[in-house]
Amino acid sequence: MSMPWGDRVLSVGWGCVMKLLNRRSGTRRLLLAGALSAALLVASCGGGGGDGERSAERGDTTCDGKLGGTTDITVWFHAGPSGELDTLRRQVKDFNGAQKDVQVELITLPEERPYTELVLSAAESGELPDLLDFDGPHLYNYAWSGKLKPIDSCVPESVKSDLLPSIRQQGTYGGRLWGVGTFDSGLGLYVRPSVLKQAGVRVPSGPDDAWTATELTGILRKLRKEGYEKPLDLRINDTLSGDEWNTYGFAPAIWSAGGDLIDPEDHRTADGFLNGPEAVGAMTVMQSWAKEGLIDPNTDDKAFTKGRSPVSWVGHWLFGEYTEAFPDDVEIVPLPDFGKGTVTGMGSWQWGITAGATDGDAAWRFLAYLLRPQEVRRMSQANGAIPATDSAVELSPRFAEGGAERLFIEQLKSGVARPRPQTPAYPAVTGAFARAFVKIMVDRAPVKAALDDAVRRIDKDLADHQGYPSAGP
């Protein structure tokens, strides 16, 4: 069956080799597949495109403000929640119909293989699209290895100043802007105020009033006495896949204790940071909750909504589900303070212009459309995420002053939210930490030993890539 112009879904097979035929001035591009082994090889070697990409000067101007006639661009988008994809499809259709200078072909990659693997395979053959959607923390590796172009020259100051500071921070590498997102993320503790009140537990009013980790331990024990056998939901079922939830969700505990996943200054080692006393202390506290049986395994994905756990450590994406289960009895409070103040996660999917883009101005024209206040709100209404711009926040009652999710905005603007390590080594960092977290929380492994193993994995990756020199691979 032929796909309508403006949206193509590409099917792939395990044994195929990823191939993308150039579509320029109306010539379509067709994606086949990249073998898993090729993707892993690229990952182990630090990624990077062809020689042309690797030699691209970091100071290249991506946009000059000119369009040369009608330009066709391809756009890749991850197969995420259906609301996101359906919304982007409508945005592409509306954009293409409103003008003729730039025509967008949306390509959604298949879900049976991890999106990042497909991106790495395409990069190896130098066949990325013009505009690429990617999980934000991967930006640093993509920029370092030459997959992206800096977009400083594309983004007007008026647009840049409208972006939430967290969006600008996540999109920056080496002092330059490489990516922007149309939405950000929020993380906190969802609680049921009625349950806490009955147990005589105070409800924090904001980041300056967060529970301490010790206080939370006492609260969980008190809730158990109130009949909630496993009162805390950490979405522990989601940690078993070893995906990004582990790092996004629980690195804040280490940061809050004063530790880190890697040296935050030069990113040259994880030793003394991820396995330092602060990190070990934070993970030991969290493991104690598991050992005491205070954490619901959440195998049915309903620990909070079925009322078993009145405290749930999770992000913005479950606001709708939780409030539907308990109307007028859900509040979001900050993550616990492990010693140095509450810290939370930030960052989500971003857009970047690839090194091989036909015309940076054409790619930016579509991206600028997606960043319009109404379009940002349109996407955030579809996926429940935090709008990426101040102007869109003003249009969104839940995130505006007094709104039910206002805490997320306060955290993103006040510095309580921190980006995941802004280093090309991030894929190795998140993989090692995710593995260690499961060992600690599920297998009950000794905390220091699990973190030491993670440090060895990260430092080996750093050594394999000569510390990721700033000049790129």
C-alpha positions as CSV (number, residue, x, y, z in Angstrom):
1,M,0.0,0.0,0.0
2,S,1.4,3.4,-0.9
3,M,1.7,6.0,1.8
4,P,0.3,9.5,1.5
5,W,2.8,12.2,0.7
6,G,4.1,13.8,3.9
7,D,4.2,10.7,6.0
8,R,6.0,7.4,5.3
9,V,6.5,4.5,7.7
10,L,9.6,2.5,6.9
11,S,9.7,-1.2,7.6
12,V,13.0,-2.9,8.3
13,G,14.4,-6.4,8.6
14,W,17.2,-7.7,10.8
15,G,19.3,-8.9,7.9
16,C,19.1,-5.8,5.7
17,V,21.7,-3.1,5.4
18,M,20.5,0.5,6.1
19,K,20.3,2.4,3.0
20,L,18.9,5.8,2.2
21,L,18.6,7.1,-1.3
22,N,18.8,10.9,-1.6
23,R,15.6,12.7,-2.1
24,R,16.4,16.1,-3.5
25,S,14.1,18.5,-5.4
26,G,11.3,16.0,-5.4
27,T,13.3,12.7,-5.5
28,R,12.1,10.5,-2.7
29,R,14.3,8.9,-0.1
30,L,13.8,5.3,0.8
31,L,15.0,3.7,4.1
32,L,15.7,0.0,4.3
33,A,17.5,-1.4,7.4
34,G,20.7,-1.6,9.4
35,A,21.8,-4.8,11.1
36,L,22.0,-4.8,14.8
37,S,25.6,-5.7,14.7
38,A,26.4,-2.6,12.7
39,A,24.6,-0.4,15.2
40,L,26.5,-2.0,18.1
41,L,29.8,-1.6,16.2
42,V,29.0,2.1,15.6
43,A,28.2,2.5,19.3
44,S,31.3,0.8,20.5
45,C,33.5,2.9,18.2
46,G,31.8,6.2,19.3
47,G,29.5,6.6,16.3
48,G,30.1,9.3,13.7
49,G,29.2,9.5,10.1
50,G,31.3,9.4,7.0
51,D,34.6,11.2,6.6
52,G,32.8,14.3,5.4
53,E,30.7,14.5,8.6
54,R,33.7,13.9,10.9
55,S,35.7,16.6,9.2
56,A,32.8,19.1,9.3
57,E,34.0,22.3,11.0
58,R,32.2,23.0,14.2
59,G,32.0,26.6,13.3
60,D,30.0,26.1,10.1
61,T,27.0,28.4,9.5
62,T,23.9,26.2,9.3
63,C,21.5,29.0,8.3
64,D,22.1,32.1,6.1
65,G,18.5,33.2,6.0
66,K,17.9,32.3,2.4
67,L,15.9,29.6,0.6
68,G,16.7,28.5,-2.9
69,G,13.3,27.8,-4.4
70,T,11.1,25.0,-3.2
71,T,13.0,22.7,-0.9
72,D,12.0,19.2,0.2
73,I,13.2,17.9,3.5
74,T,12.9,14.6,5.3
75,V,12.1,14.4,9.0
76,W,12.6,11.4,11.3
77,F,10.4,10.9,14.3
78,H,10.5,8.2,17.0
79,A,7.5,6.0,17.3
80,G,6.4,7.3,20.7
81,P,3.0,7.7,22.2
82,S,0.3,7.7,19.6
83,G,-0.8,11.2,20.6
84,E,2.7,12.6,19.7
85,L,2.9,10.9,16.3
86,D,-0.7,11.8,15.3
87,T,-0.1,15.4,16.3
88,L,3.1,15.7,14.4
89,R,1.4,14.2,11.3
90,R,-1.2,16.9,11.5
91,Q,1.4,19.6,12.0
92,V,3.3,18.4,8.9
93,K,0.1,18.4,6.9
94,D,-0.8,21.9,8.0
95,F,2.7,23.2,7.4
96,N,2.9,21.8,3.9
97,G,-0.5,23.1,3.1
98,A,0.1,26.6,4.3
99,Q,3.1,27.4,2.1
100,K,5.1,25.9,-0.8
101,D,8.7,27.0,0.0
102,V,9.4,24.0,2.2
103,Q,7.7,20.6,1.9
104,V,8.2,18.1,4.7
105,E,8.2,14.3,4.4
106,L,7.7,12.7,7.8
107,I,9.3,9.3,8.3
108,T,8.4,7.2,11.4
109,L,10.8,4.4,12.1
110,P,9.5,1.0,13.2
111,E,9.1,0.2,16.9
112,E,10.5,-3.4,16.7
113,R,14.1,-2.0,16.9
114,P,15.3,0.7,19.2
115,Y,15.2,4.1,17.6
116,T,18.7,5.0,18.6
117,E,20.1,1.8,16.9
118,L,18.5,2.9,13.7
119,V,19.9,6.4,14.0
120,L,23.4,5.0,14.5
121,S,23.1,2.7,11.6
122,A,22.0,5.5,9.3
123,A,24.8,7.7,10.6
124,E,27.4,5.1,9.8
125,S,26.3,5.1,6.1
126,G,26.0,8.9,6.1
127,E,22.2,8.7,5.4
128,L,20.5,10.6,8.1
129,P,17.5,12.8,7.3
130,D,17.6,16.6,7.2
131,L,15.9,17.1,10.6
132,L,16.4,14.4,13.3
133,D,14.3,13.8,16.4
134,F,16.4,12.2,19.2
135,D,16.3,11.7,23.0
136,G,17.9,14.8,24.4
137,P,20.9,13.4,26.3
138,H,22.2,11.8,23.1
139,L,22.8,15.2,21.7
140,Y,26.3,15.5,23.1
141,N,27.5,12.3,21.4
142,Y,25.8,13.2,18.2
143,A,27.3,16.7,18.2
144,W,30.8,15.5,19.1
145,S,30.8,12.8,16.5
146,G,29.6,15.1,13.7
147,K,26.1,13.9,13.1
148,L,24.6,17.3,13.8
149,K,25.2,20.9,12.8
150,P,25.2,23.7,15.4
151,I,22.0,25.8,15.0
152,D,23.1,29.1,16.6
153,S,22.8,30.8,13.3
154,C,19.2,29.6,12.8
155,V,17.5,30.5,16.0
156,P,16.5,34.2,16.4
157,E,17.1,35.7,19.8
158,S,13.4,36.2,20.3
159,V,12.8,32.5,20.0
160,K,15.9,31.6,22.1
161,S,14.7,33.8,24.9
162,D,11.2,32.3,24.9
163,L,12.6,28.8,25.4
164,L,12.7,27.5,29.0
165,P,16.2,27.7,30.4
166,S,16.3,23.9,30.7
167,I,15.6,23.5,26.9
168,R,18.5,25.8,26.1
169,Q,20.8,24.1,28.6
170,Q,20.0,20.6,27.3
171,G,20.5,21.7,23.7
172,T,24.0,23.2,24.4
173,Y,27.3,21.5,23.9
174,G,30.7,23.1,23.8
175,G,29.2,26.5,24.2
176,R,27.0,26.2,21.1
177,L,23.3,25.3,20.5
178,W,22.8,22.0,18.7
179,G,19.2,21.2,19.4
180,V,15.9,22.5,20.7
181,G,12.8,20.7,21.9
182,T,9.1,21.5,21.8
183,F,8.5,20.0,25.3
184,D,10.4,19.2,28.4
185,S,9.8,16.8,31.3
186,G,9.0,16.9,35.0
187,L,9.7,14.5,37.9
188,G,8.4,14.5,41.4
189,L,6.5,12.5,44.0
190,Y,2.8,12.1,43.4
191,V,1.0,11.8,46.7
192,R,-2.6,11.5,47.9
193,P,-3.1,14.4,50.4
194,S,-6.1,12.7,52.1
195,V,-4.0,9.6,53.0
196,L,-1.1,11.8,54.3
197,K,-3.5,13.9,56.3
198,Q,-5.0,10.8,57.9
199,A,-1.5,9.6,58.8
200,G,-0.5,12.9,60.2
201,V,2.1,13.6,57.5
202,R,2.8,17.1,56.2
203,V,2.6,17.9,52.5
204,P,5.6,19.8,51.2
205,S,4.8,23.2,49.7
206,G,7.6,23.4,47.3
207,P,11.3,22.7,46.6
208,D,12.5,24.6,49.7
209,D,10.2,22.4,51.8
210,A,11.0,19.0,50.4
211,W,11.0,15.9,52.7
212,T,14.4,14.7,53.6
213,A,15.3,11.1,52.7
214,T,15.2,10.2,56.4
215,E,11.9,11.9,56.8
216,L,10.5,10.0,53.8
217,T,11.7,6.7,55.3
218,G,9.7,7.5,58.5
219,I,6.7,8.5,56.4
220,L,6.7,5.2,54.5
221,R,6.9,3.2,57.8
222,K,4.0,5.3,59.1
223,L,1.9,4.6,56.0
224,R,2.6,0.9,56.4
225,K,1.1,1.1,59.9
226,E,-1.9,2.8,58.3
227,G,-2.5,-0.4,56.2
228,Y,-0.4,0.4,53.1
229,E,1.9,-2.6,53.1
230,K,4.1,-1.3,50.2
231,P,3.5,2.5,50.2
232,L,6.1,3.6,47.7
233,D,6.0,3.1,43.9
234,L,9.2,3.7,42.1
235,R,7.9,2.2,38.8
236,I,10.4,-0.5,39.6
237,N,8.9,-2.6,36.8
238,D,10.1,-0.1,34.3
239,T,13.7,-0.4,35.6
240,L,14.1,-4.0,34.5
241,S,14.3,-3.1,30.8
242,G,17.5,-1.1,31.6
243,D,16.1,1.9,29.6
244,E,16.4,5.6,30.3
245,W,14.0,5.6,33.2
246,N,16.7,4.3,35.5
247,T,19.0,7.3,34.9
248,Y,16.4,9.9,34.4
249,G,14.4,8.8,37.5
250,F,17.1,8.1,40.0
251,A,20.3,10.1,39.2
252,P,18.6,12.9,41.1
253,A,19.0,11.0,44.3
254,I,22.8,10.9,43.8
255,W,22.9,14.6,42.8
256,S,20.9,15.5,45.8
257,A,23.4,13.7,48.1
258,G,26.3,15.6,46.5
259,G,27.5,12.9,44.2
260,D,27.5,12.6,40.4
261,L,27.5,10.0,37.6
262,I,30.8,11.3,36.3
263,D,33.2,14.2,37.0
264,P,31.0,17.2,36.2
265,E,33.9,19.4,35.3
266,D,35.8,17.6,32.6
267,H,33.9,14.3,32.3
268,R,37.2,12.3,32.3
269,T,36.3,9.8,35.0
270,A,33.5,8.4,37.0
271,D,35.8,7.2,39.8
272,G,35.2,9.0,43.1
273,F,31.9,10.4,41.8
274,L,29.5,7.6,41.0
275,N,31.2,5.3,43.6
276,G,32.0,8.1,46.1
277,P,30.5,8.2,49.6
278,E,27.7,10.6,48.6
279,A,26.4,8.3,45.8
280,V,26.9,5.2,47.9
281,G,25.0,6.8,50.7
282,A,22.0,7.8,48.5
283,M,21.8,4.4,46.9
284,T,22.1,2.7,50.3
285,V,19.1,4.6,51.6
286,M,17.1,3.7,48.5
287,Q,18.1,0.0,48.8
288,S,17.0,0.1,52.5
289,W,13.5,0.8,51.2
290,A,13.6,-2.2,49.0
291,K,15.0,-4.4,51.8
292,E,12.3,-3.3,54.2
293,G,9.7,-4.2,51.5
294,L,8.4,-0.7,51.3
295,I,8.5,-0.6,47.5
296,D,5.6,-2.1,45.4
297,P,6.9,-4.2,42.6
298,N,4.2,-2.7,40.4
299,T,4.0,-5.7,38.1
300,D,0.5,-4.7,37.0
301,D,1.4,-1.0,36.5
302,K,-1.3,0.0,38.9
303,A,0.4,0.5,42.3
304,F,-0.8,4.1,42.6
305,T,-4.1,3.9,40.7
306,K,-5.3,0.9,42.6
307,G,-4.5,2.6,45.9
308,R,-1.8,0.3,47.1
309,S,1.0,3.0,47.1
310,P,-0.1,6.5,48.0
311,V,3.4,7.8,47.1
312,S,4.7,7.4,43.5
313,W,8.1,8.6,42.3
314,V,7.5,9.3,38.6
315,G,7.1,12.0,35.9
316,H,4.6,14.2,34.2
317,W,3.4,11.6,31.9
318,L,1.2,9.9,34.5
319,F,-0.6,13.1,35.7
320,G,-3.7,12.3,33.7
321,E,-4.0,8.7,34.7
322,Y,-3.4,9.4,38.4
323,T,-5.8,12.3,38.6
324,E,-8.5,10.3,36.8
325,A,-8.1,7.6,39.4
326,F,-8.3,10.0,42.3
327,P,-10.0,13.3,41.3
328,D,-9.1,16.1,43.6
329,D,-6.8,13.9,45.7
330,V,-3.5,14.0,43.9
331,E,-0.7,16.5,44.5
332,I,2.9,16.7,43.2
333,V,5.7,17.4,45.7
334,P,9.5,17.5,45.2
335,L,11.7,14.5,45.3
336,P,13.3,13.9,48.7
337,D,16.4,15.8,49.9
338,F,19.3,13.4,50.3
339,G,21.5,16.0,51.9
340,K,22.2,18.8,49.5
341,G,18.7,19.9,48.6
342,T,16.1,18.4,46.4
343,V,17.1,17.8,42.8
344,T,15.0,16.6,39.9
345,G,15.5,15.4,36.3
346,M,14.9,17.3,33.1
347,G,15.2,16.9,29.4
348,S,13.2,15.1,26.7
349,W,13.2,14.6,23.0
350,Q,14.8,17.3,20.9
351,W,15.2,18.3,17.2
352,G,18.6,18.8,15.5
353,I,19.7,19.6,12.0
354,T,22.0,16.9,10.7
355,A,25.4,17.4,9.1
356,G,24.1,16.2,5.7
357,A,21.0,18.4,5.6
358,T,20.2,19.8,2.2
359,D,19.4,23.3,3.5
360,G,19.6,24.3,7.1
361,D,17.2,27.2,6.5
362,A,14.5,24.8,5.2
363,A,14.9,22.6,8.2
364,W,14.8,25.5,10.5
365,R,11.6,26.9,8.8
366,F,9.7,23.8,9.8
367,L,11.3,23.7,13.3
368,A,10.4,27.3,13.8
369,Y,6.8,26.4,13.0
370,L,6.8,23.6,15.6
371,L,8.0,26.2,18.2
372,R,5.1,28.6,17.7
373,P,3.2,28.9,20.9
374,Q,0.0,27.3,19.6
375,E,2.0,24.4,18.1
376,V,4.0,23.8,21.3
377,R,0.7,23.8,23.3
378,R,-0.8,21.4,20.7
379,M,2.0,18.9,21.2
380,S,2.0,19.2,25.0
381,Q,-1.7,18.7,25.1
382,A,-1.2,15.5,23.1
383,N,1.5,14.0,25.2
384,G,1.1,15.7,28.6
385,A,4.6,17.0,28.6
386,I,5.8,20.4,29.8
387,P,5.5,23.1,27.1
388,A,9.0,24.2,26.0
389,T,8.4,28.0,25.8
390,D,7.2,30.6,28.2
391,S,4.6,31.8,25.7
392,A,3.1,28.3,25.5
393,V,3.2,27.8,29.2
394,E,0.9,30.9,29.5
395,L,-1.6,29.1,27.3
396,S,-1.5,26.0,29.4
397,P,-3.6,26.3,32.6
398,R,-2.1,23.2,34.4
399,F,1.4,24.7,34.2
400,A,0.5,28.4,34.7
401,E,0.6,30.1,38.1
402,G,-1.6,28.1,40.5
403,G,-1.9,25.2,38.1
404,A,-1.8,21.5,39.3
405,E,1.6,20.9,37.5
406,R,3.2,24.3,38.2
407,L,5.9,22.6,40.4
408,F,7.4,21.2,37.2
409,I,7.8,24.7,35.7
410,E,9.3,26.0,39.0
411,Q,11.8,23.2,39.1
412,L,12.9,23.7,35.5
413,K,13.3,27.5,36.0
414,S,14.9,27.6,39.4
415,G,17.9,25.3,38.9
416,V,16.4,22.4,40.9
417,A,16.2,20.4,37.7
418,R,19.6,19.1,36.3
419,P,20.4,17.8,32.9
420,R,21.9,14.3,32.6
421,P,25.7,14.4,32.0
422,Q,26.5,16.6,29.0
423,T,29.2,14.5,27.6
424,P,29.7,12.3,24.4
425,A,30.2,9.4,26.8
426,Y,26.5,9.6,27.9
427,P,25.4,6.4,26.3
428,A,28.1,4.5,28.3
429,V,27.2,6.4,31.5
430,T,23.5,5.7,31.3
431,G,24.0,2.1,30.3
432,A,26.3,1.5,33.3
433,F,24.2,3.3,35.8
434,A,21.0,1.5,34.6
435,R,22.7,-1.8,35.1
436,A,23.9,-0.9,38.6
437,F,20.6,0.4,39.7
438,V,18.9,-2.9,38.9
439,K,21.6,-4.8,40.7
440,I,21.1,-2.6,43.8
441,M,17.4,-2.3,43.9
442,V,16.2,-5.6,42.5
443,D,19.1,-8.0,43.1
444,R,20.0,-6.4,46.4
445,A,23.7,-6.5,45.5
446,P,26.2,-4.6,47.7
447,V,25.9,-0.9,46.8
448,K,29.6,0.0,46.6
449,A,30.4,-3.1,44.5
450,A,27.6,-2.4,42.0
451,L,28.7,1.3,41.6
452,D,32.4,0.3,41.3
453,D,31.4,-2.0,38.4
454,A,29.6,0.9,36.8
455,V,32.6,3.1,37.2
456,R,34.8,0.5,35.5
457,R,32.5,0.3,32.5
458,I,32.3,4.1,32.1
459,D,36.0,4.6,32.5
460,K,36.7,1.9,30.0
461,D,34.5,3.7,27.5
462,L,36.3,6.9,28.2
463,A,39.7,5.2,27.7
464,D,38.5,3.6,24.5
465,H,37.7,7.0,23.1
466,Q,40.7,8.8,24.4
467,G,38.5,10.8,26.7
468,Y,36.3,12.1,23.8
469,P,38.6,14.9,22.7
470,S,36.8,18.1,21.9
471,A,37.9,18.0,18.2
472,G,35.7,14.9,17.7
473,P,36.6,11.4,16.5
